[in-house]
């Protein structure tokens, strides 16, 4: 292995790991594992950089081409920055940094150093983009501004989250407060945004506040779509006396993988027991109807439990085409 590459691996990946013989010499196997880990980290950092950069560009486009020219605001820290800019005239790029600084420190405490560094760089990148990259105004139609401004802003926030950072620190505050007071993250975000939109109605106008609420809704829906992806997965647990037939059907006819584990059934006062196989699989919503039909054909008395799955990693579901 190249001596320079070996130094990089030993000073980064293997820095906190001891060699097997107690000195600083590592075996070829350990170095190979370190190289693989280094490769994975570099690829991940590159993907994160691309996602955050696209997020910054999308958010800046939504701000400059839609929201800022029409005096609309959004929720969260970005909405606070837009509102203060409209009232005081302080440049938006300054407020984006100043208002998010406390959230960066809070993110360091609540989530970790790597997240805080990525978030600080993402927010700084957005501020620089807003300050020096100027996008043209697209439309003056209030409804189009509210919908598409929110769309591009939400897409930008979502892409940044996929890259391991945020360009709006409100969610960090929501996580902190939810842990401290036992409330849900959604409740905290709603309360923050209620205050923001009430302030917008007072300082700007009720009409602007109402349109800004549409902007926030469009942004939040787009954010969910970008984070959760276009596919919607369903985890299916199947309890049946004909588990072997169902397992073969899922593998051979639907082309999906299964997990089989042992279980015992019990019902009524006597609690009838007996071991049998429980099948678990993950499918897309497009395959749900076919799976239900096939299970009904094999065993009408089977017990099927379905639960929503936001995303999957590994396995067969993203590697094989749908079969109908």
C-alpha positions as CSV (number, residue, x, y, z in Angstrom):
1,X,0.0,0.0,0.0
2,X,1.2,3.5,-0.8
3,X,3.2,5.0,2.1
4,X,1.2,8.3,2.0
5,X,-2.1,6.5,2.0
6,X,-0.9,4.4,4.9
7,X,0.0,7.5,6.9
8,X,-3.5,9.0,6.2
9,X,-5.2,5.8,7.3
10,X,-3.1,5.4,10.5
11,X,-3.6,9.1,11.4
12,X,-7.3,9.2,10.8
13,X,-9.1,5.9,10.8
14,X,-6.7,3.9,13.0
15,X,-5.7,6.9,15.2
16,X,-7.6,5.6,18.3
17,X,-7.0,1.9,17.6
18,X,-4.1,-0.1,18.9
19,X,-2.2,-2.5,16.8
20,X,-2.2,-6.2,17.7
21,X,1.4,-6.3,18.8
22,X,1.3,-3.2,20.9
23,X,3.4,-0.9,18.7
24,X,2.5,1.4,15.8
25,X,2.8,-1.3,13.1
26,X,-0.4,-2.5,11.6
27,X,-1.0,-5.7,9.7
28,X,-2.1,-5.7,6.1
29,X,-5.5,-6.9,7.1
30,X,-6.0,-4.0,9.5
31,X,-4.7,-1.5,7.0
32,X,-7.1,-3.0,4.4
33,X,-10.0,-2.5,6.7
34,X,-8.9,1.0,7.4
35,X,-8.7,1.7,3.7
36,X,-12.2,0.5,3.2
37,X,-13.5,2.6,6.0
38,X,-11.6,5.6,4.7
39,X,-13.1,5.1,1.2
40,X,-16.6,4.9,2.7
41,X,-16.1,8.1,4.6
42,X,-14.7,10.0,1.6
43,X,-17.6,8.9,-0.6
44,X,-20.1,9.8,2.1
45,X,-18.5,13.2,2.6
46,X,-18.6,13.9,-1.1
47,X,-22.3,12.9,-1.3
48,X,-23.0,15.1,1.7
49,X,-21.2,18.0,0.0
50,X,-23.2,17.7,-3.2
51,X,-26.5,17.4,-1.3
52,X,-25.8,20.4,0.9
53,X,-24.6,22.5,-2.1
54,X,-27.8,21.6,-4.0
55,X,-29.8,22.5,-0.9
56,X,-28.2,25.9,-0.6
57,X,-28.8,26.7,-4.2
58,X,-32.4,25.6,-4.0
59,X,-33.1,27.6,-0.8
60,X,-31.4,30.7,-2.2
61,X,-33.4,30.5,-5.4
62,X,-36.6,30.2,-3.5
63,X,-35.7,33.2,-1.3
64,X,-34.4,35.5,-4.0
65,X,-36.8,34.6,-6.9
66,X,-40.0,34.3,-4.9
67,X,-40.1,35.3,-1.2
68,X,-37.9,38.4,-0.8
69,X,-39.2,40.4,-3.8
70,X,-42.8,39.9,-2.6
71,X,-42.2,40.3,1.2
72,X,-43.3,36.8,2.1
73,X,-41.9,34.9,5.0
74,X,-41.5,31.3,6.0
75,X,-41.6,29.5,9.4
76,X,-38.6,28.8,11.6
77,X,-35.3,30.7,11.7
78,X,-35.5,31.6,8.1
79,X,-38.9,33.2,8.6
80,X,-37.6,35.1,11.6
81,X,-34.8,36.4,9.5
82,X,-37.1,37.4,6.6
83,X,-39.5,39.2,9.1
84,X,-36.7,41.2,10.8
85,X,-35.2,42.1,7.4
86,X,-38.6,43.5,6.3
87,X,-39.1,45.5,9.5
88,X,-35.5,46.8,10.0
89,X,-33.9,46.6,6.7
90,X,-30.9,44.6,8.0
91,X,-29.5,42.5,5.1
92,X,-30.9,39.0,5.1
93,X,-27.5,37.3,4.8
94,X,-26.4,38.8,8.1
95,X,-29.5,37.7,9.9
96,X,-29.3,34.2,8.6
97,X,-26.0,33.8,10.3
98,X,-26.7,35.7,13.5
99,X,-30.1,34.1,14.2
100,X,-28.8,30.6,13.5
101,X,-25.6,30.9,15.6
102,X,-27.4,29.8,18.9
103,X,-28.9,26.8,17.1
104,X,-25.4,25.7,15.9
105,X,-24.1,25.7,19.4
106,X,-27.3,23.9,20.6
107,X,-26.8,21.4,17.8
108,X,-23.2,20.8,19.1
109,X,-24.6,20.0,22.5
110,X,-27.7,18.0,21.5
111,X,-26.5,16.1,18.4
112,X,-22.7,16.3,18.1
113,X,-19.6,18.2,16.7
114,X,-19.8,16.8,13.2
115,X,-23.4,17.9,12.8
116,X,-22.6,21.4,14.2
117,X,-19.7,21.9,11.8
118,X,-21.7,20.8,8.8
119,X,-24.6,23.0,9.8
120,X,-22.3,26.1,10.4
121,X,-20.8,25.6,6.9
122,X,-24.3,25.1,5.3
123,X,-25.7,28.3,6.9
124,X,-22.6,30.2,6.0
125,X,-22.9,28.9,2.4
126,X,-26.5,30.0,2.2
127,X,-25.7,33.5,3.5
128,X,-22.8,33.9,1.0
129,X,-25.1,32.7,-1.8
130,X,-27.9,35.1,-0.8
131,X,-25.3,37.9,-0.6
132,X,-23.4,37.4,-3.8
133,X,-25.5,35.2,-6.2
134,X,-28.5,37.0,-7.5
135,X,-31.4,35.0,-9.0
136,X,-34.1,36.8,-11.2
137,X,-37.6,37.4,-9.9
138,X,-39.9,34.9,-11.4
139,X,-43.4,36.1,-10.7
140,X,-45.5,38.5,-8.7
141,X,-48.6,36.3,-8.4
142,X,-49.1,35.9,-4.7
143,X,-50.3,32.3,-4.9
144,X,-47.5,31.2,-7.2
145,X,-45.0,33.0,-5.0
146,X,-46.3,31.3,-1.8
147,X,-46.4,27.8,-3.4
148,X,-43.2,27.7,-5.4
149,X,-41.2,29.8,-2.9
150,X,-42.1,27.3,-0.2
151,X,-41.4,24.4,-2.6
152,X,-37.8,25.5,-3.4
153,X,-37.1,26.5,0.2
154,X,-38.4,23.2,1.5
155,X,-36.4,21.2,-1.1
156,X,-33.3,23.1,-0.1
157,X,-33.8,22.3,3.6
158,X,-34.6,18.7,2.8
159,X,-31.5,18.2,0.7
160,X,-29.4,19.7,3.4
161,X,-30.9,17.4,6.0
162,X,-30.0,14.4,3.7
163,X,-26.5,15.8,3.6
164,X,-26.3,15.7,7.4
165,X,-26.8,19.4,8.1
166,X,-29.6,22.0,8.4
167,X,-29.9,25.5,7.1
168,X,-32.8,26.3,9.5
169,X,-32.0,25.7,13.1
170,X,-35.6,25.5,14.4
171,X,-35.6,21.7,14.4
172,X,-32.5,21.6,16.6
173,X,-34.3,23.8,19.1
174,X,-37.4,21.6,18.8
175,X,-35.4,18.5,19.6
176,X,-33.8,20.2,22.6
177,X,-37.1,21.4,24.0
178,X,-38.9,18.1,23.4
179,X,-36.2,16.3,25.4
180,X,-36.3,18.9,28.2
181,X,-40.1,19.2,28.6
182,X,-41.3,15.9,27.2
183,X,-43.3,17.4,24.3
184,X,-43.2,16.3,20.7
185,X,-41.0,17.9,18.1
186,X,-44.0,18.7,16.0
187,X,-45.7,20.6,18.8
188,X,-42.7,22.7,19.5
189,X,-42.3,23.6,15.8
190,X,-46.0,24.5,15.6
191,X,-45.8,26.8,18.6
192,X,-42.7,28.6,17.3
193,X,-44.4,29.2,13.9
194,X,-47.6,30.4,15.4
195,X,-45.6,33.2,17.1
196,X,-43.8,34.0,13.9
197,X,-47.0,34.2,11.8
198,X,-48.8,36.3,14.5
199,X,-45.9,38.7,14.4
200,X,-46.1,38.8,10.6
201,X,-49.8,39.6,10.8
202,X,-49.1,42.5,13.2
203,X,-46.0,44.0,11.5
204,X,-46.8,43.3,7.9
205,X,-50.5,42.4,7.2
206,X,-52.9,39.6,7.7
207,X,-52.9,38.8,4.0
208,X,-49.1,38.5,3.9
209,X,-49.3,36.3,7.0
210,X,-51.9,34.0,5.4
211,X,-49.9,33.7,2.2
212,X,-46.8,33.0,4.3
213,X,-48.6,30.2,6.0
214,X,-49.2,28.7,2.5
215,X,-45.4,29.1,2.0
216,X,-44.7,27.2,5.2
217,X,-47.1,24.4,4.3
218,X,-45.6,24.0,0.8
219,X,-42.1,24.0,2.3
220,X,-42.9,21.4,5.0
221,X,-44.6,19.1,2.6
222,X,-41.7,19.3,0.2
223,X,-39.3,18.8,3.1
224,X,-41.1,15.6,4.0
225,X,-41.1,14.4,0.4
226,X,-37.4,15.0,-0.1
227,X,-36.4,13.4,3.2
228,X,-38.6,10.3,3.0
229,X,-38.2,9.8,-0.8
230,X,-40.6,9.0,-3.6
231,X,-41.1,5.4,-2.5
232,X,-43.4,4.5,0.3
233,X,-42.6,1.2,2.0
234,X,-44.7,-1.0,4.1
235,X,-43.4,-3.6,6.6
236,X,-45.7,-6.7,6.6
237,X,-45.7,-9.3,9.4
238,X,-47.6,-12.5,8.4
239,X,-48.8,-15.1,10.9
240,X,-50.1,-18.2,9.2
241,X,-50.2,-22.0,9.4
242,X,-49.2,-21.9,5.7
243,X,-46.1,-19.8,6.3
244,X,-43.9,-21.9,4.0
245,X,-46.2,-21.4,1.0
246,X,-46.4,-17.7,1.7
247,X,-42.6,-17.5,2.0
248,X,-42.1,-19.2,-1.3
249,X,-44.7,-16.9,-3.0
250,X,-43.0,-13.8,-1.7
251,X,-39.6,-14.9,-2.9
252,X,-40.5,-16.6,-6.2
253,X,-43.5,-14.7,-7.4
254,X,-42.9,-11.2,-6.0
255,X,-39.1,-11.3,-6.0
256,X,-38.8,-9.9,-2.5
257,X,-36.7,-11.0,0.5
258,X,-38.2,-12.3,3.7
259,X,-37.1,-12.7,7.3
260,X,-38.5,-15.8,9.1
261,X,-38.5,-16.1,12.9
262,X,-40.1,-18.5,15.4
263,X,-43.1,-17.5,17.4
264,X,-45.8,-18.8,19.7
265,X,-49.5,-18.1,19.4
266,X,-51.9,-17.5,22.3
267,X,-55.6,-16.5,22.5
268,X,-58.5,-16.9,24.8
269,X,-58.4,-17.9,28.5
270,X,-56.7,-21.2,27.8
271,X,-54.1,-19.6,25.6
272,X,-53.5,-22.2,23.0
273,X,-49.8,-22.3,22.2
274,X,-47.7,-23.8,19.5
275,X,-44.5,-22.8,17.6
276,X,-44.7,-21.7,14.0
277,X,-42.9,-19.4,11.6
278,X,-43.6,-15.7,11.4
279,X,-42.7,-14.0,8.1
280,X,-41.6,-10.4,7.8
281,X,-41.1,-8.6,4.5
282,X,-40.8,-5.0,3.3
283,X,-42.6,-4.0,0.0
284,X,-43.6,-0.9,-1.8
285,X,-47.2,0.4,-1.7
286,X,-47.6,-0.6,-5.3
287,X,-47.1,-4.2,-4.4
288,X,-49.4,-4.2,-1.4
289,X,-52.6,-5.2,-3.3
290,X,-50.9,-8.1,-5.0
291,X,-49.4,-9.4,-1.7
292,X,-52.8,-9.2,0.0
293,X,-54.5,-11.1,-2.9
294,X,-51.8,-13.8,-2.9
295,X,-52.0,-14.2,0.9
296,X,-55.8,-14.4,0.7
297,X,-55.5,-17.1,-1.9
298,X,-53.1,-19.2,0.2
299,X,-54.6,-18.7,3.7
300,X,-57.8,-16.6,4.2
301,X,-57.4,-17.0,8.0
302,X,-53.9,-15.6,8.1
303,X,-53.2,-12.7,10.5
304,X,-51.4,-9.8,8.7
305,X,-49.9,-6.7,10.4
306,X,-48.8,-3.7,8.3
307,X,-46.7,-0.8,9.4
308,X,-45.3,2.3,7.6
309,X,-41.6,2.2,6.8
310,X,-40.1,5.6,5.8
311,X,-37.0,4.3,4.1
312,X,-34.9,1.2,3.7
313,X,-31.2,0.5,3.2
314,X,-29.5,-2.6,1.8
315,X,-31.4,-5.8,1.1
316,X,-33.2,-6.6,-2.1
317,X,-36.1,-4.1,-2.3
318,X,-34.2,-1.3,-4.1
319,X,-32.2,-3.7,-6.3
320,X,-34.9,-5.6,-8.0
321,X,-37.7,-4.5,-10.2
322,X,-41.4,-4.7,-9.3
323,X,-43.3,-7.8,-10.3
324,X,-47.0,-7.6,-10.9
